[in-house]
Amino acid sequence: MEKPECSIYMDHASTTAVDPRVVDAMLPYFTRKYGNSSSIHSVGREAAGGLEEARRTVADILGAEPEEIVFTGCGSESDNLAIRGVAFASRGSGNHIITSPIEHHAVGHTCVQLEKEFGFEVTYLPVDRYGVVDPEDVARTITDRTVLISIMYANNEVGTIEPVAEIARIARSRGIPFHTDAVQAGGALDLDVRRLGVDLLSLSAHKFYGPKGVGVLYVRQGTSLMPVQTGGGHERNRRAGTENVPYAVGLATALRLAQKHRTEKNQRLAALRDRLVEGVLSTIPDTELTGHPTERLPNNASFVFEGVEGESIVLGLDLAGVAASSGSACTTGEERASQVLTSMGIPPEIAHGSLRLTLGSENSEEDVDYVLSVLPGIIERLRRMSPLYQVA
């Protein structure tokens, strides 16, 4: 197949384009309704009205109360606030945190800092070959000093969906706050916090066709949370800083659209994903699908290829007009193998050959077929140059 005139974008796990309907909803709050939402005059009240409408929209989608919704600057900040906020608020009763080794760095690095700088003890639960946390391991690890459990909803590299509701039931039975990083799940999975049973949940708008620079943290009423960012009394004293009204409106609009069309979009993307997975595995030898074969995000197709480097694959695809990733955009460029993959038991020398293809609204069967026409040749060329790959 010929190279397409425009690039084929298959890196939606990294970020998405802003939906034009989201832009339209945001625009008035940059110009006509630009007031500070904390001001008591009419211009401020107009902005505050937009902010609170956005808060109600998010709360309705999450099955929460508006006062349980905190707008933040991004998904990483939401994770940071959840982890540090609960940990510091609970220091009088314990110092033990339970998480997994496959969390996003916004969770993982925060836990490491709490260990090194503040004397917390963190247990990193093992995962199986698909990246799944066993809820029974959670139950066995809880102690009378455990103050927080944080397990992601869906993995950002391999797309595996975790048994969050089951883990939440265990946490609730022991009276321990449970946080889930739902950043990758925001546009694809059920976010009803009552059905999930979570106490804290993090989202980021740019993963579901909203703007970069705005996130949400759901905090169940009664959950103790110490602010990480101090200043004014914004967000009910949980996150200081003048609220970014246009971006909050954009997040709420994007989330509403994503959840409204979730079922039909998931069906379409899962069909494209399966076509992609089948094509890659059937045409490229010494290749393995990473992540759970069925309990995975509908748009995620992730692989490891023996004898090649993931970054070289990404560059080869880029030259062919395809935007992809060798893993999380937040870890690309690191020399060591992905901790997600090695935690799943994949040897480091194989884990270096990772590729993540994540589909989105604009992708088509023709896009998938084009990738399947160019990827085998890219892998073959790289393997011919690699001293690490031996043809059987």
Secondary structure, 3 states (H helix, E strand, C coil): CCCCCCCEECECCCCCCCCHHHHHHHHHHCCCCCCCCCCCCHHHHHHHHHHHHHHHHHHHHHCCCHHHEEEECCHHHHHHHHHHHHHHHCCCCCCEEEECCCCCHHHHHHHHHHHHHHCCEEEECCECCCCCECHHHHHHHCCCCEEEEECCCECCCCCEECCHHHHHHHHHHCCCCEEEECCCCCCCCCCCHHHHCCCEEEEEHHHCCCCCCCEEEEECCCCCCCCCCCCCCHHHHCCCCCCCHHHHHHHHHHHHHHHHCHHHHHHHHHHHHHHHHHHHHHHCCCEEECCCCCCECCCEEEEEECCCCHHHHHHHHHHCCEECECCCCCCCCCCCCCHHHHHCCCCHHHHCCEEEEECCCCCCHHHHHHHHHHHHHHHHHHHHHCCCCCCC
